[in-house]
Each structure stands twice: as structure tokens, then as C-alpha cells.
Amino acid sequence: MRKTIAILFFFPLLGAFAQSGTVKESLSVPSKILGKTVEYSIYLPAGYDQTNRSYPVLYLLHGYTDDETGWTQFGEVQKIADQMNASTEVTPMIIAMPDGGVDWYINSYDGKTKYEDFFIKEFIPFIEKTYRARAEKRYRAVAGLSMGGHGTLIYALKHPEMFAAAAPLSAKAFSKDEIIEQDEASWERVFGFVYGPGLVGEERITSHLKNNTGLFLVENGDPEALRKVRFYIDCGDDDFLIKGNLELHARMLDKKIPHEFRVRDGVHNWTYWRTALPEVLKFVSVSFHQ
């Protein structure tokens, strides 16, 4: 009887281990565009090493001052993805998390840093060549928090032909007034090197900024093209970025761009983003099933 109980207890443990995916942190990809090596982390779903199956990919972007380990360490991406996979609420997927530094995931105004070019032309092809990824728009999604939410908007709005779904969380979606009114010290420290240093007031609204800011891209973009991406926008009601996200929602309504919009109780922190990730995984899974 004791042996039977032990065996029965052992098999559920095997099942639990079988449901675990794998995270590998701080791997390297060489970039000719950036002229350096860029680190990234990767989540591979349970069973990846036991089959020859190909998987959809979610590109998950970190926030300002974090790196490629932000989502693995603070976001608990492995735990959350494993739980969602085990519940069968989401389709198993690869989750790729690159280091974006503090480059805002865009090309800088002077062309010295071309992170967007790296991401689109080198990083995505590298992931799809290195791992068993399904290299089609319908199996590719992008999401991210704060600065990563900004990057998510940039990529989905500028390259709608590449992504089935986009989920910006607490995105840096500053309105025109917020950009103009930002104090000079903050502008120089945080945005000057990507949008242009020494700019004040209306001078900041350059063609480069308009081409690399979510609100302007929605305003000036082709609505028909943008309707081909499924958008999920989420921001806490007490987040300092809520105003810009509300304006983003309003502009999408005006342009008749379908999207999910969520305002939940919370602030700009990991507690909020960890609770957002399960919904993001479910949302992009629907896109992958189309």
C-alpha cells in the first residue's frame, strides 16, 4: 500500500516538472548595425527540446534602466508562462527578451544608434533562425512595459505588416503638451540623445519625434494598415502615464482602430505588470490562433 501511495505521489510530480519551460538569460547576438554584441534572454516552452514543433514568438520588451533580465527576474515570466500553459489558456510560445538599454527601441535623431533597425532587420531574423519559430506575421507579437510599451507601439505602428498583435503596458505615450512642457533637465537626461539635445518647447516636435512617438504615429498613420494589428493597451489608474494612454485610446477611437483598452487599479510597478502578463499571453494567443 505504501509503495502504491508513493508511486501515485511521484507521477503528479513528474507531470509538474514536465510542464516547466526553460529560461536562458543573457545570451548574445552580434549586431553589425549597432557595432556591438546585444544580450537577450529567451523562454522556451515545455516540450521544446522533446519535439520538432515550431512555435509562435512574443517579443517582450523591458522598461527604462532595466535590461534583458527584467522580465525574467522581476516579471517572473517563466512562472507565469508555465502556469498559463498548464491551464491550457494560452498556446505555447517562445518569448524573446532583448536588452534595449535606454535607447527607447528607436533609431536616434543623428543616426548614431539604430536600435529599431537592429530589432527589425537583425534580432527578429536571428531569433527565427536560431530557434524553431514560425516566421510569419500571424505568429509574431510584441509587448512591453513603460519604455518597452513605447517600443511596442513604435514597432506595431511602423511595421504593421510584421506583427499580429501588440500589447503596450503603461506605455510612455506622452502627449504633445507633455513633451513641450517637460523640464529641460529631464529632456536632456532621458530623451535628448534620441530625439535631439538642446531643444525646448515646440522645437522638440521635430519630424523625427513625430515618426518615433506613438500618439503621432496613430494620428498620422494609415488607419487601414493599423487595423491589421490587434492592440491591447493597459495602464494603471494611478500611473503617471495614464493621461497619455487615455489620449492614445481616444485617438484610436477617432481613427476607428479596433483595440482592447484596460485601466486597472495600480501604479507604475512590477506588481502591476506581473498581473498584466497573463492577460497579454491570452490576448496574443488568440491572434496566433487566427
C-alpha positions in Angstrom: 0.0 0.0 0.0 2.8 2.4 0.9 4.5 1.7 -2.4 1.3 2.4 -4.3 0.9 5.7 -2.5 4.5 6.6 -3.2 4.0 5.9 -6.9 0.8 7.8 -7.1 2.5 10.8 -5.4 5.5 10.5 -7.7 3.6 10.7 -11.0 2.0 14.1 -10.3 5.5 15.4 -9.6 6.7 14.2 -12.9 3.7 16.0 -14.5 4.6 19.2 -12.8 8.2 19.1 -13.9 7.0 18.2 -17.5 5.1 21.4 -17.6 8.1 23.6 -16.9 9.6 25.7 -19.6 13.2 26.9 -19.8 14.6 30.3 -19.4 18.1 31.1 -20.6 19.4 34.6 -19.6 21.9 37.0 -21.1 22.7 35.1 -24.3 24.4 37.1 -27.1 23.6 38.2 -30.6 26.2 40.0 -32.7 24.9 43.2 -34.4 26.6 44.8 -37.4 24.1 47.6 -37.3 24.9 48.6 -33.8 28.5 47.6 -34.0 28.4 45.5 -30.8 27.0 42.4 -29.2 23.5 42.6 -27.7 22.3 40.4 -24.9 18.9 38.8 -24.8 17.0 36.2 -22.7 14.7 33.5 -24.0 11.8 31.5 -22.7 11.3 28.1 -24.4 8.0 26.4 -23.6 7.8 23.0 -22.0 8.5 20.2 -24.5 10.6 22.4 -26.8 13.6 20.0 -26.5 11.5 16.9 -26.9 9.8 17.7 -30.3 10.5 19.3 -33.6 7.4 21.6 -33.3 7.7 25.2 -34.4 6.3 27.9 -32.2 4.9 31.5 -32.4 7.1 34.2 -30.8 6.3 37.0 -28.4 8.9 39.7 -28.3 8.8 41.1 -24.8 10.5 44.5 -24.1 11.7 45.8 -20.8 11.5 49.3 -19.3 13.9 52.2 -18.8 17.1 51.3 -16.9 16.2 47.5 -16.9 17.8 45.0 -19.2 17.2 41.6 -20.8 16.7 40.1 -17.4 14.0 42.5 -16.3 11.1 40.2 -17.3 12.8 37.0 -16.2 13.8 38.3 -12.7 11.2 40.8 -11.7 8.4 39.9 -14.2 8.5 36.2 -13.3 7.9 35.3 -16.9 8.8 31.6 -16.6 6.4 31.1 -13.7 3.6 32.9 -15.3 4.0 31.4 -18.7 4.3 27.9 -17.3 1.1 28.4 -15.3 -0.8 29.7 -18.3 0.4 26.9 -20.5 -0.5 24.3 -17.9 -4.0 25.7 -17.7 -4.3 25.5 -21.5 -5.4 29.1 -21.6 -2.6 30.1 -23.9 -0.8 28.4 -26.8 2.8 27.5 -26.1 5.1 30.2 -27.4 8.7 31.3 -27.4 9.3 34.6 -25.6 12.3 36.6 -26.7 13.5 39.5 -24.5 16.3 41.7 -25.9 18.4 44.3 -24.0 17.2 47.7 -25.2 19.5 49.7 -22.9 18.0 53.2 -22.7 17.7 53.7 -26.4 13.9 53.8 -26.4 13.9 51.0 -29.0 14.2 53.5 -31.8 16.8 55.0 -34.2 18.4 58.1 -32.7 17.9 61.5 -34.4 21.5 61.6 -35.6 21.6 58.0 -36.9 24.4 57.1 -34.5 22.3 54.5 -32.8 19.9 52.4 -34.9 18.1 50.2 -32.4 14.9 49.9 -34.5 16.9 48.7 -37.5 18.7 46.2 -35.3 15.5 44.8 -33.9 13.6 44.6 -37.2 16.5 43.6 -39.5 18.8 41.6 -37.2 17.1 40.5 -34.0 13.9 39.1 -35.3 15.6 37.2 -38.1 18.2 35.9 -35.6 15.5 34.5 -33.3 13.6 32.9 -36.2 16.8 31.3 -37.5 18.2 30.2 -34.1 15.0 28.8 -32.6 12.1 26.8 -34.1 10.0 29.9 -34.6 7.2 30.3 -37.1 8.4 33.2 -39.2 5.1 34.7 -40.3 3.2 37.8 -39.2 0.3 35.8 -37.8 2.7 34.0 -35.4 4.6 37.1 -34.2 3.6 39.5 -31.4 5.3 42.3 -29.5 4.6 43.6 -25.9 6.5 45.6 -23.3 6.2 47.9 -20.3 6.9 51.6 -20.0 9.8 52.3 -22.4 9.1 48.8 -23.7 5.5 49.9 -24.2 6.8 52.8 -26.2 8.9 50.4 -28.3 5.9 48.1 -28.7 3.8 51.0 -30.2 6.7 52.1 -32.5 7.2 48.6 -33.9 3.5 47.8 -34.4 2.5 51.2 -35.8 5.5 51.5 -38.1 5.6 47.8 -39.2 2.0 46.6 -39.1 2.8 44.0 -41.8 5.1 42.2 -39.3 3.0 41.8 -36.1 -0.3 40.1 -35.5 -0.7 41.6 -32.0 0.8 44.3 -29.9 0.4 44.9 -26.1 1.9 48.1 -24.7 1.7 48.2 -20.9 2.0 51.5 -19.1 3.4 52.8 -22.3 5.4 56.1 -22.5 2.8 57.7 -24.7 3.4 61.4 -24.0 1.0 63.9 -25.4 2.3 66.9 -27.4 1.7 69.2 -24.4 3.7 66.9 -22.1 6.6 66.8 -24.5 6.6 70.6 -24.8 6.3 71.3 -21.1 8.9 68.8 -19.9 11.6 70.4 -17.9 14.9 70.9 -19.7 17.0 68.7 -17.4 14.7 65.7 -17.8 14.6 66.2 -21.5 18.4 66.2 -21.8 18.9 63.3 -19.4 16.2 61.0 -20.8 15.3 62.0 -24.4 17.9 64.4 -25.8 20.2 61.7 -27.2 17.4 60.0 -29.1 15.2 62.9 -30.2 17.7 65.8 -30.2 19.5 67.7 -27.4 19.1 71.4 -26.6 15.5 71.6 -27.7 12.9 73.4 -25.8 9.2 73.8 -26.1 7.8 73.5 -29.7 11.3 72.9 -31.0 11.0 69.3 -29.7 8.2 68.5 -32.1 10.5 67.5 -35.0 9.8 65.2 -37.9 12.0 62.6 -36.2 9.9 62.8 -33.0 6.6 62.5 -35.0 7.9 59.4 -36.7 9.0 57.8 -33.4 6.2 58.6 -31.0 3.1 56.5 -30.5 0.5 59.3 -30.4 1.8 61.0 -33.6 2.1 57.6 -35.4 -1.6 56.9 -34.7 -2.6 60.4 -35.8 -0.6 60.4 -39.0 -0.6 56.7 -39.9 -2.7 54.7 -42.3 -5.8 53.5 -40.3 -6.4 50.7 -42.8 -2.9 49.3 -42.2 -3.1 49.7 -38.4 -6.4 47.8 -38.3 -4.4 44.7 -39.3 -2.7 44.6 -35.9 -4.7 43.6 -32.7 -3.9 46.1 -29.9 -4.2 45.5 -26.2 -3.4 48.7 -24.2 -3.2 48.5 -20.3 -2.3 51.2 -17.8 -2.9 51.7 -14.1 -5.4 54.3 -12.9 -2.7 55.9 -10.7 0.2 55.6 -13.2 1.8 58.9 -14.0 1.5 57.8 -17.7 -2.3 57.4 -17.6 -3.0 60.7 -19.4 -1.0 59.8 -22.5 -2.6 56.3 -22.6 -6.1 57.8 -22.3 -5.2 60.1 -25.3 -3.9 57.1 -27.2 -7.2 55.3 -26.6 -9.1 58.4 -27.8 -7.0 58.8 -30.9 -7.5 55.1 -31.8 -11.3 55.5 -31.3 -11.2 58.6 -33.6 -9.3 56.6 -36.3 -11.6 53.6 -35.8 -8.6 51.4 -35.0 -10.0 48.4 -33.0 -8.2 47.8 -29.7 -8.7 46.5 -26.2 -8.2 49.2 -23.5 -7.8 48.4 -19.8 -7.5 50.8 -16.9 -7.0 48.8 -13.7 -6.2 49.7 -10.1 -2.4 50.2 -9.9 0.7 52.2 -10.4 3.9 52.1 -12.4 5.5 49.0 -10.9 6.2 45.3 -11.3 3.2 44.3 -9.2 1.0 45.8 -11.9 2.9 44.4 -14.8 3.0 40.8 -13.4 -0.8 40.9 -13.2 -0.9 42.2 -16.8 1.3 39.4 -18.3 -1.3 36.6 -18.1 -3.8 38.7 -20.0 -1.2 39.6 -22.6 -0.4 35.9 -23.1 -4.1 35.1 -23.6 -4.6 38.1 -25.9 -1.7 37.2 -28.2 -2.7 33.5 -28.2 -6.0 34.5 -29.8 -4.0 36.2 -32.5 -1.8 33.1 -33.1 -5.0 31.0 -33.5 -6.5 33.1 -36.3 
